[in-house]
Amino acid sequence: MSDRRVFRWATTSARLLVGTLVAIGFVIAVVTAVSLPWPTVARAPVAITAMPAPSASVVVCQGGLLALGRELEDVGRIVTAAPQTVTSGVAEGRPAPTSRSLTTPASDGTAPATAVVAEPMDGTRTDVAASGSSTIVADDLSGFAASACRPALMESWLVGGSAATGASDTLLLANPGTVAATVQLTVFGASGPQVPAGAGELVVGPGAQIVLPLAGLQLGEESPVIRVTAMGAPVQAALQASITRTLVPGGVDQVGAIAAPDRIQVMPGVTVTQNPDAEGTSDAATVVRILSPVEDTTAVVTASAVGTTSSSAAPMTVPLTAGIPTEVDLGGLATGQYTVEVSAEATVVAAVWQTTGFGEGADFAWYSAAPAVAGPGLFATPPGPTPVLTLGNPTAEPVTTTVDAVDGSFSTEVTVPPGESSSVRLTSRSVYLLDAGGDGIRAGVSLTGDGALAGFPVWPSDAAAQQITVYP
């Protein structure tokens, strides 16, 4: 081998060795860089917290009782059958609320739905409460109806009413805002959830109310539950329910919405006016309607007399199929006031139907589920029979609540034991401040008289505006 060849081989080997060592060093450096933490520079973003200006508080009253089909030449014409008398108010020292009428579909234009508005004061929101009632005795409508005026919502649930023979129920959608709302209606019935033809994009104009016959949405459905979903602007949804039995009107009611499904639904203040063995009580007089919107589950229904922890009837276990409403007869309840509770593993909506009888002069009421009231809030009692406030405590601890008339004429403190209910007699046409004293209290106002039955839950006040954080 020549010296030149030896030299060439030696230099090539040296280059290979150096390249290998460099590659190994590079791999070691990369592995080390990945495994070891790198120095970082943390800079907190610039944040500005601000309190948004409080807006006016707005609640909507449903308006007077409406009648359809009174004129043979125009059966679709809507007329006002009875006016609604409204009681409204705010806390002491706050500016008095104002009201404005919404555009009504009633051809006579009387007793329209109204928006009750309370302006903020000193940079804080003003809570407002209102409720209304109507009485009618006519060939096609008879009874007493009372309802609380509620804020508009982006989603609400209506549990009540019927589209079966004899019922003349209507759906009321009101938009108190300044822009139009597009509404979709989902009707849950025996065939499951359905969006009826024409109910997918209903337009409710600003400052207007529209009325839809329930039979036009789901003809023949005996136990509907309606989900109202709004886009563009919130709407206030309600039902007017009435029934006629063999040409004899059997009552009328205005049914408010439930804000959202929950695993516990409580209906306080259900009033039974006849004993089970009384004449004319062969039909079901107390019925609970329940819906699990999303999943199959099992619900437990209990009815407890006000002032006791013991159930007035054995708790009932009810299987629920998702999307299909179920009704349960609570027959056998003696005369008195009750709190009905529905509990389930899945979220449900529920309401109780109660009647004073099945003959001439009878009336009925839908008692919608009451949400939990945590802090102080206002509610109003409408004209009519003596109102009774029922406080239900489904929690495991006693809760002390206070009820004060805003005009200073009445004040009381009530301690509700765990699992019990208590009641307080109030005065009609008044505004009260309810301080729940803790989480979990459910409250309802019931009104019972001769041929008159009505009730509605007490809602918590709208939450005050919270601070917002802006990142410029």
Secondary structure as GFF3:
##gff-version 3
##sequence-region A 1 472
A	DSSP	alpha_helix	3	35	.	.	.	ID=ss1
A	DSSP	beta_strand	48	50	.	.	.	ID=ss2
A	DSSP	beta_strand	57	61	.	.	.	ID=ss3
A	DSSP	beta_strand	65	68	.	.	.	ID=ss4
A	DSSP	three_ten_helix	72	74	.	.	.	ID=ss5
A	DSSP	beta_strand	78	82	.	.	.	ID=ss6
A	DSSP	beta_strand	85	90	.	.	.	ID=ss7
A	DSSP	beta_strand	98	101	.	.	.	ID=ss8
A	DSSP	beta_strand	114	118	.	.	.	ID=ss9
A	DSSP	beta_strand	128	137	.	.	.	ID=ss10
A	DSSP	beta_strand	142	148	.	.	.	ID=ss11
A	DSSP	beta_strand	155	159	.	.	.	ID=ss12
A	DSSP	beta_strand	170	175	.	.	.	ID=ss13
A	DSSP	beta_strand	181	189	.	.	.	ID=ss14
A	DSSP	beta_strand	192	194	.	.	.	ID=ss15
A	DSSP	beta_strand	202	204	.	.	.	ID=ss16
A	DSSP	beta_strand	208	213	.	.	.	ID=ss17
A	DSSP	alpha_helix	214	217	.	.	.	ID=ss18
A	DSSP	beta_strand	225	231	.	.	.	ID=ss19
A	DSSP	beta_strand	236	245	.	.	.	ID=ss20
A	DSSP	beta_strand	248	256	.	.	.	ID=ss21
A	DSSP	beta_strand	262	272	.	.	.	ID=ss22
A	DSSP	beta_strand	286	291	.	.	.	ID=ss23
A	DSSP	beta_strand	297	305	.	.	.	ID=ss24
A	DSSP	beta_strand	316	320	.	.	.	ID=ss25
A	DSSP	beta_strand	326	329	.	.	.	ID=ss26
A	DSSP	beta_strand	336	355	.	.	.	ID=ss27
A	DSSP	beta_strand	364	368	.	.	.	ID=ss28
A	DSSP	beta_strand	376	381	.	.	.	ID=ss29
A	DSSP	beta_strand	387	392	.	.	.	ID=ss30
A	DSSP	beta_strand	399	405	.	.	.	ID=ss31
A	DSSP	beta_strand	411	416	.	.	.	ID=ss32
A	DSSP	beta_strand	421	425	.	.	.	ID=ss33
A	DSSP	beta_strand	430	435	.	.	.	ID=ss34
A	DSSP	beta_strand	442	449	.	.	.	ID=ss35
A	DSSP	beta_strand	452	457	.	.	.	ID=ss36
A	DSSP	beta_strand	468	470	.	.	.	ID=ss37
###
